[in-house]
Amino acid sequence: MAAKGTRVTQQEKEKMWQLYQQGYTFVKIAKQLRRSPDTVSRYVHAYEAAVSAAGYVMNAK
């Protein structure tokens, strides 16, 4: 695992999201990126919310 207190980069967040969309589990992603499954879950859900909000704004009339 990454050292406690290390920051998750934007590239890591995007990679987590991409792997999750490919069907990987939080545990599998965490092992691959050497992060905690809780951290992966937190950032995947946050990224998902951001993508959803951006889509909502783009489609608003």
Buried (B, 14 or more C-beta within 10 A) or exposed (E): EEEEEEEBEEEBBEBBBEBBEEEBEBEBBBBEBEBBBEBBBBBBEBBEEEEEEEEEEEEEE
